[in-house]
Amino acid sequence: MNPVLRSSLWLMFFALVLAAWAMMYLMAMDMDVDLLGRPGEMGERMRWMNPRMPMYMPMANFGPLFAMWAAMMAAMMLPTMVPTLRAYEDLIVSANGSRAGWLGVLAGYSIMWVAFAALIAGVQLSLLFGGVIDMLGIARSRWFAVALLLAVGLFQFTRTKEICHGVCHSPMMYFLGHWRTGFAGGLRMGLGLGAFCVGCCWGFMVLGFAGGVMNLAWMGLATLFMVVEKLPQVGHYVTKPMGFALIAGAGLVAGWPFITGLTGG
């Protein structure tokens, strides 16, 4: 195993992650949104623009939205792939894994998340033109945010979550049960692992609509949680507590106007 090649590939990987986060930061600043997803004066005007206006608006067109979500997927999901790539590293030493297979796993995983980026960009356009969210991807009604928090919170307790999380949490078992050699084999395994990862983590992407898809603080916290959720030692212990936290959050958002004395949508 060439240590220089190994180091170069890992440096390339982390450079890609940093570039994705830098791109997301620049997008947020360009839309006049702070790190908590709160719009400034220009962002507030943009937020309430009619997406059906004849002028070209990036946030009302699929291409720019897809690019934004693809960058977001890279920023949030590539860090969660570190345990998977490290598991494949072990198989380069102990089995007939290869650097080509390593790259294939990375490519397959990324393809699945790019496909999900295309899907969720289409969902955002549907919600935007349906009047459910505004131009910055923020829910117009707190009840929609409540529904998202509740749905994702309940999902944490489902059998689907358990199965998908089990695969993401123990990628070595997936490799041993679906082992293929070379780049094509790695690509196939990466696609499978990516599909399970989408099934495990889709809710945290969708929750962007609760507080704004450009809320970088939420993205950072969600990324940290998803990384912890996949750690072999602690991953199984955080899934259900997060479900309880999200359900409690739904209750808090629902009752907040009554708590503060400010009622409204």
C-alpha positions as CSV (number, residue, x, y, z in Angstrom):
1,M,0.0,0.0,0.0
2,N,1.6,3.3,-1.1
3,P,1.5,5.7,1.9
4,V,1.9,8.7,-0.4
5,L,-1.1,7.7,-2.5
6,R,-3.1,7.0,0.6
7,S,-2.3,10.4,2.1
8,S,-3.0,12.2,-1.2
9,L,-6.5,10.6,-1.5
10,W,-7.4,11.5,2.1
11,L,-6.2,15.1,1.6
12,M,-8.3,15.2,-1.6
13,F,-11.3,14.0,0.3
14,F,-11.0,16.6,3.1
15,A,-10.2,19.4,0.6
16,L,-13.5,18.5,-1.2
17,V,-15.4,18.7,2.1
18,L,-13.9,22.1,2.9
19,A,-14.6,23.4,-0.6
20,A,-18.3,22.3,-0.2
21,W,-18.6,24.1,3.1
22,A,-16.9,27.2,1.7
23,M,-19.3,27.1,-1.3
24,M,-22.3,26.9,1.1
25,Y,-21.0,29.9,3.1
26,L,-20.6,32.0,0.0
27,M,-24.1,31.0,-1.2
28,A,-25.6,32.0,2.2
29,M,-23.7,35.4,2.1
30,D,-24.9,36.0,-1.4
31,M,-28.5,35.5,-0.3
32,D,-27.9,37.8,2.7
33,V,-28.5,35.1,5.2
34,D,-26.5,34.8,8.5
35,L,-25.1,31.6,10.0
36,L,-28.4,30.9,11.8
37,G,-30.4,31.3,8.5
38,R,-31.8,34.7,9.4
39,P,-32.2,37.0,6.4
40,G,-30.8,40.5,6.4
41,E,-32.6,43.5,4.8
42,M,-31.9,42.3,1.2
43,G,-32.6,38.7,2.1
44,E,-36.0,39.7,3.7
45,R,-37.0,41.3,0.4
46,M,-35.9,38.3,-1.5
47,R,-37.7,36.0,0.8
48,W,-41.2,37.3,0.0
49,M,-40.7,37.7,-3.8
50,N,-43.2,35.9,-6.0
51,P,-41.5,32.9,-7.7
52,R,-43.8,33.4,-10.7
53,M,-42.4,36.8,-11.5
54,P,-41.1,37.1,-15.1
55,M,-37.5,38.0,-14.0
56,Y,-35.0,35.1,-13.6
57,M,-34.6,34.1,-9.9
58,P,-32.1,31.3,-9.1
59,M,-34.1,30.0,-6.1
60,A,-37.1,29.4,-8.4
61,N,-35.2,27.4,-11.0
62,F,-34.1,23.8,-10.9
63,G,-30.5,24.2,-12.0
64,P,-29.3,26.6,-9.3
65,L,-31.4,24.8,-6.7
66,F,-29.8,21.4,-7.7
67,A,-26.3,22.9,-7.5
68,M,-27.1,24.3,-4.1
69,W,-28.4,20.9,-2.8
70,A,-25.5,19.0,-4.4
71,A,-23.0,21.3,-2.6
72,M,-25.0,20.8,0.6
73,M,-25.0,17.0,0.2
74,A,-21.2,17.1,-0.2
75,A,-20.8,19.4,2.8
76,M,-23.0,17.3,5.1
77,M,-22.6,13.8,3.9
78,L,-19.0,13.3,3.0
79,P,-17.8,13.8,6.6
80,T,-20.2,11.0,7.6
81,M,-18.5,8.7,5.1
82,V,-15.2,8.7,7.0
83,P,-16.0,5.5,9.1
84,T,-17.0,3.7,5.8
85,L,-13.8,4.6,4.0
86,R,-11.8,3.6,7.0
87,A,-13.6,0.3,7.1
88,Y,-12.6,-0.2,3.4
89,E,-9.0,0.8,4.3
90,D,-8.9,-2.2,6.7
91,L,-9.9,-4.5,3.8
92,I,-7.1,-3.2,1.7
93,V,-4.8,-4.5,4.3
94,S,-6.6,-7.7,5.3
95,A,-8.4,-8.7,2.0
96,N,-8.1,-7.9,-1.7
97,G,-9.4,-4.3,-1.5
98,S,-7.7,-1.7,-3.6
99,R,-7.3,2.0,-4.1
100,A,-9.5,1.8,-7.2
101,G,-12.2,0.1,-5.0
102,W,-11.8,2.8,-2.4
103,L,-12.5,5.4,-5.1
104,G,-15.4,3.4,-6.4
105,V,-17.0,3.3,-3.0
106,L,-16.6,7.1,-2.7
107,A,-18.1,7.6,-6.2
108,G,-21.1,5.3,-5.7
109,Y,-21.9,6.9,-2.3
110,S,-21.7,10.4,-3.9
111,I,-23.9,9.4,-6.9
112,M,-26.7,8.4,-4.5
113,W,-26.5,11.7,-2.7
114,V,-26.4,13.7,-5.9
115,A,-29.5,11.8,-7.0
116,F,-31.2,12.7,-3.7
117,A,-30.1,16.4,-4.3
118,A,-32.0,16.3,-7.6
119,L,-35.1,14.9,-5.9
120,I,-35.1,17.3,-3.0
121,A,-34.5,20.3,-5.3
122,G,-37.7,19.2,-7.2
123,V,-39.5,19.0,-3.8
124,Q,-38.3,22.5,-2.9
125,L,-39.7,23.9,-6.1
126,S,-43.0,22.2,-5.6
127,L,-43.2,23.6,-2.0
128,L,-42.2,27.0,-3.2
129,F,-44.8,27.2,-6.0
130,G,-47.3,25.7,-3.7
131,G,-46.9,28.5,-1.3
132,V,-45.6,26.2,1.5
133,I,-42.1,27.8,1.8
134,D,-40.7,31.1,0.7
135,M,-37.9,31.9,-1.6
136,L,-35.2,31.2,1.0
137,G,-36.7,27.8,1.7
138,I,-38.2,28.7,5.0
139,A,-41.6,27.4,6.0
140,R,-44.4,30.0,5.8
141,S,-46.4,28.4,8.6
142,R,-45.1,27.1,11.9
143,W,-47.5,24.2,11.5
144,F,-45.5,22.9,8.5
145,A,-42.4,23.1,10.6
146,V,-44.1,21.3,13.4
147,A,-45.2,18.5,11.0
148,L,-41.7,18.1,9.7
149,L,-40.2,17.9,13.2
150,L,-42.8,15.4,14.3
151,A,-42.4,13.2,11.2
152,V,-38.6,13.1,11.4
153,G,-38.8,12.5,15.1
154,L,-41.2,9.6,14.8
155,F,-39.1,8.2,11.9
156,Q,-36.2,7.7,14.4
157,F,-38.2,4.9,16.0
158,T,-39.2,3.0,12.8
159,R,-38.0,-0.3,11.5
160,T,-36.8,1.4,8.3
161,K,-34.6,3.7,10.3
162,E,-33.2,0.7,12.3
163,I,-32.3,-1.2,9.2
164,C,-30.7,1.7,7.4
165,H,-28.9,2.9,10.4
166,G,-27.6,-0.7,11.1
167,V,-25.9,-0.7,7.7
168,C,-24.5,2.8,8.0
169,H,-23.4,2.1,11.5
170,S,-21.6,-1.2,10.6
171,P,-20.3,-0.8,7.0
172,M,-17.8,-3.6,7.5
173,M,-20.7,-6.1,7.7
174,Y,-22.1,-4.7,4.5
175,F,-18.7,-5.0,2.8
176,L,-18.3,-8.6,3.9
177,G,-21.8,-9.6,2.7
178,H,-21.6,-7.7,-0.6
179,W,-17.9,-7.9,-1.4
180,R,-16.9,-6.9,-5.0
181,T,-13.3,-6.1,-6.1
182,G,-12.0,-3.3,-8.3
183,F,-13.5,0.1,-9.1
184,A,-16.7,-1.4,-10.5
185,G,-17.1,-3.5,-7.4
186,G,-16.5,-0.5,-5.1
187,L,-18.9,1.6,-7.2
188,R,-21.6,-1.1,-6.7
189,M,-21.0,-1.3,-3.0
190,G,-20.9,2.5,-2.7
191,L,-24.3,2.8,-4.4
192,G,-25.8,0.3,-2.0
193,L,-24.3,2.0,1.0
194,G,-25.4,5.4,-0.3
195,A,-28.9,4.1,-0.7
196,F,-29.0,3.0,2.9
197,C,-27.5,6.3,4.1
198,V,-30.1,8.2,2.2
199,G,-32.8,6.1,3.9
200,C,-31.1,6.8,7.3
201,C,-30.5,10.5,7.0
202,W,-33.1,12.0,4.6
203,G,-35.0,13.5,7.5
204,F,-32.2,15.8,8.6
205,M,-32.0,17.2,5.0
206,V,-35.8,17.8,4.9
207,L,-35.7,19.6,8.3
208,G,-33.9,22.4,6.5
209,F,-37.3,23.5,5.4
210,A,-38.3,24.0,9.0
211,G,-35.8,26.8,9.6
212,G,-34.4,27.6,6.2
213,V,-32.2,25.4,3.9
214,M,-29.4,27.9,4.2
215,N,-29.2,27.7,8.0
216,L,-25.5,26.8,8.3
217,A,-25.7,26.3,12.0
218,W,-28.3,23.6,11.6
219,M,-26.3,22.0,8.8
220,G,-23.3,21.9,11.1
221,L,-25.2,20.4,14.0
222,A,-27.0,17.9,11.7
223,T,-23.6,16.8,10.2
224,L,-22.1,16.4,13.7
225,F,-25.1,14.2,14.8
226,M,-25.0,12.1,11.7
227,V,-21.2,11.5,12.2
228,V,-21.8,10.5,15.8
229,E,-24.7,8.3,14.8
230,K,-22.4,6.2,12.6
231,L,-19.6,5.8,15.2
232,P,-19.3,2.1,16.2
233,Q,-19.0,2.8,19.9
234,V,-21.9,5.2,20.4
235,G,-24.1,5.3,17.3
236,H,-26.9,3.0,18.6
237,Y,-27.3,5.2,21.7
238,V,-28.1,8.5,20.1
239,T,-30.8,7.6,17.5
240,K,-33.8,7.3,19.8
241,P,-32.9,10.2,22.1
242,M,-32.7,12.4,19.0
243,G,-36.2,11.2,18.1
244,F,-37.5,12.3,21.5
245,A,-35.6,15.7,21.1
246,L,-37.3,16.3,17.7
247,I,-40.7,15.4,19.0
248,A,-40.2,17.8,21.9
249,G,-39.0,20.4,19.5
250,A,-42.3,20.0,17.5
251,G,-44.2,20.6,20.7
252,L,-42.1,23.6,21.5
253,V,-42.6,25.2,18.1
254,A,-46.4,24.5,18.2
255,G,-46.7,26.0,21.7
256,W,-44.2,28.9,21.3
257,P,-46.8,31.6,20.4
258,F,-48.8,30.7,23.4
259,I,-45.8,30.6,25.7
260,T,-44.7,34.0,24.5
261,G,-48.2,35.4,24.2
262,L,-47.7,36.1,20.4
263,T,-50.3,34.1,18.5
264,G,-50.3,33.7,14.7
265,G,-49.6,31.3,11.8
